[in-house]
Amino acid sequence: MPTRIKIDYKKLDIYEEKAMDKLMYPLVLSIPHSGKIFPQEFFSLTSLSLNELRTNEDLLVDELLSPLEKEGVASVKMNISRAFIDVNRDKIELDEKMFYDYPADKIIFENSRCRSGYGLIHRVTSSGKSIYAEPISYTEVQERIKNVYDVYHKHLNSLVNKCVQKFGFCLLLDCHSMPSKICSIMQDETKIDICLGDLFSQSCPTHISDVLREDLLKKGYAVLKNVPYSGAYTTFNYCQPRKKIYTLQLELNRSIYVDEQTFEPNAHFQKVQKDLCNAVLDLAKSLKA
């Protein structure tokens, strides 16, 4: 009989909102993948260690951006680990083979992320290790969606709308990190420190994204647009140009600020933090000008 779990979500600190009361700029940061919290009950479903599960995490992105709170830049951060549920996916991005009770009448949706094991519920770690020892409950995953996924997006959507009401428009900057190995497999061997994804100029006006891009270039970083990522769920689904809601995905090469083996800040962390926060703050000020 497959293991069943019942999680008390009231005990979990699901998300954090920062500087939303001040809301000094028409800029909102989404930090969906830096969470480190797992419900204790989850560990009965996996034999992997915490460090193995954390390899799917966007390491220290929340800490890199933390100084922006005192500058009045609003943000919503997910505290729950991405390996538990990935809030930068659509609810239907599920691999039905993961579940012992997947409804027979439920439409099967497959895309490249599901097939590779990184759908709404991750099947594998970044090193390819299976997270679950056996099939899990589809019904239990619906509880994850209700109590974690929906909660995060409810507050993020509310903050974006509040921003539009105050300023007439909003830029949602979706903040991530990418493994250095992703940045080293490009066929042309192009150096990549930072990627800005705007769905190939569909989600954000070029004159806005170029403010951040040019600032980071001047600081000495190798910045590419839409390579290797052009944007995912948040970038696509929150973008509403007719309502003047724009989105931009920020991806940082982890090797420029963190030791990817120990998860600890490297010698360049403070410089990257200062450069990144200054660039984002300059972007925020340019939007308000």
C-alpha positions as CSV (number, residue, x, y, z in Angstrom):
1,M,0.0,0.0,0.0
2,P,1.5,3.4,-1.0
3,T,2.4,5.8,1.8
4,R,-0.2,8.4,2.5
5,I,0.6,11.7,4.3
6,K,-1.6,14.3,5.9
7,I,0.1,17.7,6.3
8,D,-0.9,20.4,8.8
9,Y,-0.3,23.4,6.6
10,K,-1.2,25.8,9.5
11,K,2.2,25.0,11.0
12,L,4.0,26.2,7.8
13,D,5.2,29.7,7.0
14,I,4.2,29.5,3.3
15,Y,5.4,32.9,2.0
16,E,6.8,36.3,2.9
17,E,5.9,39.7,1.6
18,K,8.3,42.6,1.9
19,A,7.8,46.3,1.6
20,M,4.3,45.9,0.2
21,D,2.9,48.6,2.6
22,K,5.4,51.2,1.3
23,L,5.2,50.2,-2.4
24,M,7.5,53.0,-3.5
25,Y,8.0,51.8,-7.0
26,P,6.0,50.2,-9.9
27,L,8.2,47.1,-9.5
28,V,7.4,43.8,-7.8
29,L,9.9,41.0,-7.2
30,S,8.8,37.4,-7.4
31,I,11.2,35.0,-5.7
32,P,9.5,31.5,-6.1
33,H,12.4,29.0,-5.9
34,S,14.5,30.0,-2.9
35,G,12.4,28.4,-0.2
36,K,14.1,25.8,2.1
37,I,11.1,24.6,4.1
38,F,9.7,21.0,3.7
39,P,6.7,19.7,5.7
40,Q,8.1,17.1,8.1
41,E,5.6,14.6,6.8
42,F,7.1,14.8,3.3
43,F,10.3,13.0,4.3
44,S,8.3,9.7,4.7
45,L,7.9,9.8,0.9
46,T,11.6,10.1,0.0
47,S,14.9,8.5,0.9
48,L,16.9,11.5,-0.3
49,S,18.8,13.8,2.0
50,L,17.9,17.5,2.5
51,N,21.0,18.6,0.6
52,E,20.1,16.3,-2.4
53,L,16.6,17.9,-2.4
54,R,18.1,21.4,-2.2
55,T,19.9,21.0,-5.5
56,N,16.6,22.0,-7.2
57,E,16.6,25.3,-5.2
58,D,17.5,28.7,-6.5
59,L,20.4,29.1,-4.1
60,L,20.5,32.3,-2.0
61,V,18.6,34.4,-4.5
62,D,16.4,35.7,-1.7
63,E,19.5,36.7,0.3
64,L,21.1,38.4,-2.8
65,L,18.0,40.6,-3.1
66,S,17.2,41.1,0.6
67,P,18.8,44.6,0.8
68,L,16.1,45.9,-1.5
69,E,13.5,45.6,1.2
70,K,14.8,48.6,3.1
71,E,14.8,50.5,-0.2
72,G,11.1,50.0,-0.6
73,V,11.1,47.5,-3.4
74,A,8.2,45.1,-2.9
75,S,8.6,41.4,-3.1
76,V,6.8,38.1,-2.6
77,K,9.0,35.1,-1.6
78,M,8.0,31.4,-1.5
79,N,9.3,29.8,1.7
80,I,8.4,26.2,0.7
81,S,10.9,24.3,-1.2
82,R,10.6,24.0,-5.0
83,A,11.1,20.2,-4.7
84,F,7.8,20.0,-2.8
85,I,5.8,22.1,-5.3
86,D,7.0,24.4,-8.0
87,V,4.9,27.6,-8.1
88,N,6.5,28.7,-11.4
89,R,4.5,26.0,-13.3
90,D,0.9,25.6,-14.4
91,K,-1.3,23.5,-12.2
92,I,-1.8,21.1,-15.0
93,E,1.9,20.4,-15.5
94,L,1.6,17.0,-13.9
95,D,3.1,13.6,-14.8
96,E,0.3,11.2,-14.3
97,K,2.8,8.3,-14.0
98,M,3.8,9.7,-10.6
99,F,0.4,9.0,-9.0
100,Y,-1.3,5.8,-7.9
101,D,-4.7,7.5,-7.9
102,Y,-4.6,9.8,-10.9
103,P,-8.3,10.2,-12.1
104,A,-9.1,8.0,-15.1
105,D,-11.2,10.8,-16.6
106,K,-8.6,13.5,-16.1
107,I,-7.0,15.0,-19.2
108,I,-3.3,14.1,-19.5
109,F,-1.1,17.1,-20.1
110,E,2.5,16.6,-21.1
111,N,5.2,19.0,-22.0
112,S,9.0,19.0,-21.9
113,R,9.2,20.0,-18.2
114,C,6.9,17.1,-17.2
115,R,8.9,14.7,-19.3
116,S,12.2,15.8,-17.9
117,G,10.8,15.5,-14.3
118,Y,10.4,19.2,-13.5
119,G,6.7,19.8,-13.7
120,L,4.5,21.2,-10.9
121,I,5.7,18.3,-8.7
122,H,9.3,17.5,-9.4
123,R,10.0,13.8,-10.0
124,V,13.8,14.1,-9.9
125,T,16.6,16.2,-8.4
126,S,18.9,18.3,-10.6
127,S,21.3,15.4,-10.6
128,G,18.7,13.0,-11.9
129,K,17.9,11.2,-8.6
130,S,14.3,10.0,-8.1
131,I,12.7,12.1,-5.3
132,Y,9.9,9.6,-4.5
133,A,10.4,6.0,-3.5
134,E,7.0,5.0,-4.9
135,P,3.9,6.5,-6.6
136,I,2.3,9.3,-4.6
137,S,-1.2,10.5,-4.0
138,Y,-2.8,12.8,-6.6
139,T,-5.4,13.8,-3.9
140,E,-2.6,14.9,-1.5
141,V,-1.0,16.9,-4.3
142,Q,-4.3,18.8,-4.7
143,E,-3.8,19.8,-1.1
144,R,-0.4,21.1,-1.9
145,I,-1.9,23.2,-4.7
146,K,-4.6,24.6,-2.4
147,N,-2.4,25.4,0.6
148,V,0.8,26.4,-1.0
149,Y,0.5,27.2,-4.8
150,D,-2.8,29.0,-4.6
151,V,-1.7,31.0,-1.6
152,Y,1.5,32.2,-3.2
153,H,-0.2,33.3,-6.4
154,K,-3.1,34.9,-4.6
155,H,-0.7,37.2,-2.8
156,L,1.6,37.9,-5.8
157,N,-1.4,38.7,-8.0
158,S,-2.8,41.0,-5.3
159,L,0.5,42.9,-5.0
160,V,0.7,43.3,-8.8
161,N,-2.8,44.7,-8.9
162,K,-2.1,47.0,-6.0
163,C,0.9,48.3,-7.9
164,V,-1.2,48.9,-11.0
165,Q,-3.8,50.8,-9.0
166,K,-1.1,53.0,-7.5
167,F,1.1,53.7,-10.5
168,G,-0.9,52.8,-13.5
169,F,1.4,49.9,-14.5
170,C,3.6,47.3,-13.0
171,L,6.8,45.4,-13.9
172,L,7.0,42.0,-12.3
173,L,10.6,40.8,-12.1
174,D,10.7,37.0,-11.6
175,C,14.0,36.2,-9.9
176,H,15.8,32.9,-10.4
177,S,19.2,31.3,-10.6
178,M,20.6,28.7,-13.1
179,P,23.2,26.0,-12.6
180,S,26.5,26.9,-14.1
181,K,26.5,23.6,-16.1
182,I,23.5,25.1,-18.1
183,C,25.6,28.1,-18.9
184,S,28.6,26.0,-20.1
185,I,26.8,23.8,-22.6
186,M,26.1,26.5,-25.2
187,Q,27.6,25.4,-28.5
188,D,29.2,28.7,-29.2
189,E,30.8,28.7,-25.7
190,T,29.3,32.2,-25.0
191,K,29.9,33.3,-21.5
192,I,26.6,33.8,-19.5
193,D,26.5,35.5,-16.1
194,I,22.9,36.7,-16.3
195,C,20.0,36.0,-18.6
196,L,17.0,38.3,-19.0
197,G,14.0,36.6,-20.4
198,D,11.2,38.6,-21.9
199,L,9.5,36.0,-24.2
200,F,11.5,37.4,-27.1
201,S,10.3,41.0,-26.5
202,Q,6.7,40.0,-25.9
203,S,6.4,40.4,-22.1
204,C,8.4,43.6,-21.5
205,P,9.1,46.6,-23.6
206,T,12.7,46.6,-24.8
207,H,13.3,50.1,-23.4
208,I,12.5,48.8,-19.9
209,S,14.5,45.6,-20.0
210,D,17.5,47.4,-21.5
211,V,17.8,49.7,-18.5
212,L,18.6,46.6,-16.4
213,R,20.6,44.9,-19.1
214,E,22.9,47.9,-19.8
215,D,23.4,48.6,-16.1
216,L,24.6,45.1,-15.5
217,L,26.8,45.1,-18.7
218,K,28.5,48.3,-17.4
219,K,29.2,46.5,-14.1
220,G,31.1,43.8,-16.1
221,Y,28.6,41.0,-16.3
222,A,28.0,39.0,-19.4
223,V,24.2,39.5,-20.0
224,L,22.2,37.7,-22.7
225,K,18.5,38.0,-23.5
226,N,16.3,34.9,-23.8
227,V,19.3,32.5,-23.7
228,P,19.1,30.0,-22.2
229,Y,15.7,30.9,-20.8
230,S,13.1,33.2,-22.3
231,G,10.6,32.9,-19.4
232,A,8.3,30.3,-17.8
233,Y,4.9,30.2,-16.2
234,T,5.0,33.5,-14.2
235,T,6.6,35.5,-17.1
236,F,3.9,34.2,-19.5
237,N,0.8,34.2,-17.3
238,Y,1.2,37.5,-15.5
239,C,2.1,39.4,-18.6
240,Q,-0.9,41.6,-19.6
241,P,0.3,44.5,-21.8
242,R,-3.2,45.8,-22.3
243,K,-3.4,46.3,-18.6
244,K,0.1,47.6,-18.5
245,I,1.4,44.6,-16.5
246,Y,4.8,43.6,-17.8
247,T,7.1,40.7,-16.8
248,L,10.8,40.0,-17.0
249,Q,12.6,36.9,-15.9
250,L,16.0,37.3,-14.2
251,E,18.4,34.3,-14.2
252,L,21.7,34.4,-12.4
253,N,24.5,31.9,-13.1
254,R,25.0,30.4,-9.6
255,S,28.8,30.1,-10.0
256,I,29.2,33.9,-9.9
257,Y,28.0,34.2,-6.3
258,V,27.7,30.7,-4.6
259,D,29.6,27.4,-4.1
260,E,27.2,25.0,-5.9
261,Q,28.5,22.0,-3.9
262,T,28.3,23.5,-0.4
263,F,25.4,26.0,-1.0
264,E,27.5,28.6,0.8
265,P,28.3,32.2,-0.5
266,N,31.5,32.4,-2.4
267,A,34.1,35.2,-2.3
268,H,32.2,37.2,-4.9
269,F,28.8,37.1,-3.1
270,Q,28.9,40.6,-1.6
271,K,30.0,42.2,-4.8
272,V,27.3,40.5,-6.8
273,Q,24.7,41.4,-4.2
274,K,25.7,45.0,-4.3
275,D,25.8,45.2,-8.1
276,L,22.5,43.4,-8.5
277,C,20.6,45.4,-5.9
278,N,22.0,48.7,-7.3
279,A,20.9,47.7,-10.8
280,V,17.4,46.6,-9.7
281,L,17.0,49.8,-7.6
282,D,18.1,51.9,-10.6
283,L,15.5,50.1,-12.7
284,A,12.9,50.8,-10.1
285,K,13.7,54.5,-10.0
286,S,13.7,54.7,-13.8
287,L,10.2,53.3,-13.8
288,K,9.0,55.9,-11.4
289,A,10.6,58.8,-13.2
